[in-house]
């Protein structure tokens, strides 16, 4: 029996948006139980990579392939990818009028609810909801409508906790929220990424976009990648790369690339 250790494999990926190439020559390999972080200036293609992994139609893959759990998902729909176990926390998700947060949580938790015969949120999920500082009246509200920045971020994480994906992408989970919310969000990100288990027993993996790297004070990462001009400029130890960026900015990454 062959054990698939790599959860996500991206090879020689090139992506166009509106006939303009945004990403090229992207190689990224994430094993089960690993957490990777994606760094880079604005406009370099970080969110494009996320959307391409999710399979959004606007992001046209012109070369390369994406494998998830050993299966080629390059041309699968977003729905098929999510069903396989891919989840995402968006930086600025839209408000959804007419859809209660409670209903969305039930949809994401549908399989478990059906198995247990629950018509309402399962007690386990209600416990998680309260842990995320939402009461029962709050989850009756329309998704993200009138939510504060911190509430939106916590809502995204709550939905992921209901979904329990095998691979989760987090788009700047530490932006626009205060320290208290960052610590709470980070705690549940660690839950989503099996950080409560020993490294050898971790099954779930993640990829985080972070601008300031603040979230990494609370969530450990195995590898950092710097994306510059649509290409991965370098990869390595997150602490060392962040320290270099803080000292020299991303200009130092450009200079590093030019010497190799």
C-alpha positions in Angstrom: 0.0 0.0 0.0 1.4 3.4 -1.1 1.0 6.1 1.5 0.5 9.6 0.0 2.6 11.9 2.2 2.2 15.0 0.0 -1.1 16.6 0.5 -0.7 19.4 -2.1 1.6 19.4 -5.1 1.8 22.3 -7.5 4.2 21.9 -10.4 5.2 24.5 -13.1 2.0 26.5 -12.6 1.2 29.5 -14.8 -2.0 31.5 -14.3 -3.7 34.2 -16.4 -6.4 36.7 -15.3 -8.1 38.6 -18.1 -5.4 37.3 -20.6 -2.6 38.7 -18.4 -0.1 36.3 -16.9 -0.1 36.8 -13.1 1.8 33.6 -11.9 4.4 31.6 -13.7 6.8 28.7 -12.8 5.1 28.1 -9.4 6.3 24.9 -7.7 4.9 24.3 -4.2 4.8 21.0 -2.2 3.0 20.7 1.1 3.1 17.5 3.1 0.4 16.2 5.5 0.7 18.0 8.8 2.7 20.9 7.5 1.9 24.7 7.7 3.4 27.0 5.1 3.3 30.7 4.9 3.2 32.9 1.8 4.9 36.4 1.9 5.3 39.1 -0.6 4.4 42.7 -1.5 0.8 43.6 -2.6 0.0 42.7 -6.2 2.5 39.9 -6.6 -0.1 37.1 -7.0 -0.6 35.7 -3.5 -4.4 35.8 -3.7 -4.3 34.6 -7.3 -2.5 31.5 -6.1 -5.2 30.9 -3.5 -8.0 31.3 -6.0 -6.2 29.0 -8.5 -6.0 26.3 -5.9 -9.7 26.8 -5.2 -10.5 26.6 -8.9 -12.2 30.0 -9.4 -13.1 30.2 -13.2 -11.6 33.7 -13.5 -8.2 32.3 -12.9 -7.1 30.5 -16.0 -4.4 27.9 -15.6 -2.3 27.9 -18.8 0.4 25.5 -17.7 1.3 23.1 -15.0 -0.9 21.0 -12.6 -2.3 20.9 -9.1 -2.5 17.6 -7.3 -4.4 17.2 -4.0 -4.2 13.9 -2.1 -2.5 12.5 -5.2 -5.3 13.4 -7.5 -5.1 15.9 -10.4 -7.6 18.7 -9.5 -6.3 21.2 -12.1 -9.6 21.3 -14.0 -12.0 20.3 -11.2 -14.7 22.8 -10.1 -14.5 24.7 -6.9 -17.3 22.5 -5.4 -15.5 19.3 -6.2 -12.3 20.6 -4.6 -14.1 21.7 -1.4 -15.8 18.3 -1.2 -12.3 16.7 -1.4 -11.3 18.7 1.7 -10.0 22.2 0.7 -11.1 25.2 2.8 -10.4 28.9 2.8 -10.7 31.9 5.1 -11.0 35.0 2.8 -9.6 38.3 3.7 -12.7 40.3 2.8 -15.6 37.9 2.3 -18.9 39.4 1.1 -22.0 39.9 3.1 -24.8 37.4 2.1 -28.2 38.9 2.6 -31.0 36.4 3.4 -28.6 33.7 4.6 -28.2 33.3 8.3 -24.8 32.4 9.7 -26.6 29.6 11.5 -27.9 28.2 8.2 -24.4 28.4 6.7 -22.9 26.5 9.6 -25.6 23.8 9.3 -24.7 23.4 5.6 -21.0 23.1 6.3 -21.8 20.6 9.1 -24.6 18.9 7.2 -23.1 15.4 7.0 -22.5 15.3 10.7 -25.9 16.8 11.5 -27.6 14.2 9.2 -25.7 11.4 10.9 -26.7 12.4 14.3 -30.3 13.4 13.4 -29.8 17.0 14.6 -32.1 19.6 13.1 -30.3 22.4 14.9 -26.6 23.1 15.4 -25.1 20.1 17.2 -24.1 20.8 20.8 -20.4 20.4 19.8 -20.7 23.1 17.2 -22.6 25.4 19.6 -19.8 25.0 22.1 -17.3 26.1 19.4 -19.6 29.0 18.5 -19.6 30.3 22.0 -15.8 29.7 22.2 -15.6 32.1 19.2 -17.5 34.6 21.3 -20.8 34.4 19.3 -24.1 33.9 21.1 -27.2 32.3 19.7 -28.7 35.6 18.7 -25.6 36.6 16.7 -25.7 33.5 14.5 -29.3 34.3 13.6 -27.9 37.4 11.7 -27.2 37.4 7.9 -23.7 36.3 7.1 -21.2 39.2 7.5 -23.9 41.8 7.2 -22.9 44.6 9.6 -20.2 42.5 11.2 -17.1 44.2 12.6 -13.7 43.3 11.2 -13.0 41.0 14.1 -16.4 39.4 13.8 -15.9 38.7 10.1 -12.6 37.0 10.8 -14.0 34.9 13.7 -17.0 34.0 11.5 -14.7 32.7 8.8 -12.8 30.5 11.3 -16.0 29.3 12.8 -17.2 28.1 9.4 -14.0 26.3 8.8 -14.3 24.6 12.2 -17.7 23.3 11.1 -16.2 22.2 7.7 -13.0 20.7 9.1 -11.1 20.7 5.8 -7.9 18.6 5.3 -6.1 21.6 3.7 -6.9 25.2 4.7 -5.8 28.5 3.2 -5.9 31.6 5.3 -5.8 35.0 3.6 -4.3 37.5 6.0 -6.1 36.3 9.2 -4.2 38.9 11.3 -5.2 42.0 9.3 -7.6 44.5 10.6 -8.2 42.8 14.0 -7.0 43.6 17.5 -4.6 41.6 19.6 -7.4 39.8 21.5 -9.1 38.6 18.3 -5.7 37.6 16.7 -5.0 35.4 19.7 -8.4 33.8 19.6 -8.2 33.3 15.8 -4.7 31.8 16.1 -5.9 29.4 18.8 -8.5 28.0 16.5 -6.2 28.0 13.4 -4.0 25.8 15.5 -7.0 23.5 16.1 -7.7 23.4 12.4 -4.1 22.5 11.6 -3.8 19.7 14.2 -1.2 21.6 16.3 -2.6 20.0 19.4 -1.2 16.7 18.1 2.4 15.5 17.9 4.1 16.4 14.6 4.1 12.8 13.3 0.3 12.5 14.0 -0.8 15.6 12.2 -2.9 15.0 9.1 -4.2 18.5 8.2 -2.2 21.2 6.5 -2.4 24.9 5.9 -1.1 27.8 3.8 -1.2 31.3 5.3 -0.9 34.6 3.6 0.4 37.2 6.0 1.7 40.7 5.4 3.2 41.5 8.8 3.9 38.0 10.0 2.2 38.8 13.3 0.1 35.6 13.2 3.3 33.6 13.2 3.8 34.6 16.9 0.9 32.3 17.7 0.9 29.8 14.8 4.0 27.8 14.0 5.0 27.4 10.3 7.3 24.8 8.8 8.3 26.8 5.6 8.0 30.3 4.3 7.8 31.3 0.6 8.4 34.8 -0.8 6.3 35.5 -3.9 7.8 38.3 -6.1 6.4 39.3 -9.5 4.4 36.2 -9.8 7.2 33.7 -9.0 8.4 32.1 -5.8 11.6 34.0 -5.2 12.8 31.9 -2.3 11.7 29.4 0.4 13.1 28.6 3.8 12.9 29.0 7.5 10.0 31.4 8.4 11.8 33.1 11.3 14.9 33.8 9.2 13.0 35.0 6.2 10.7 37.3 8.2 13.8 38.8 10.1 15.4 39.6 6.7 12.3 41.2 5.4 11.9 43.3 8.6 15.5 44.5 8.2 15.7 45.1 4.5 12.1 44.9 3.2 11.3 42.9 0.1 14.0 44.7 -1.8 16.4 42.4 0.0 14.6 39.4 -1.5 15.0 40.8 -5.0 18.7 41.3 -4.4 19.0 37.7 -3.0 17.3 36.3 -6.1 19.6 38.3 -8.4 22.7 36.7 -6.9 21.4 33.1 -7.3 
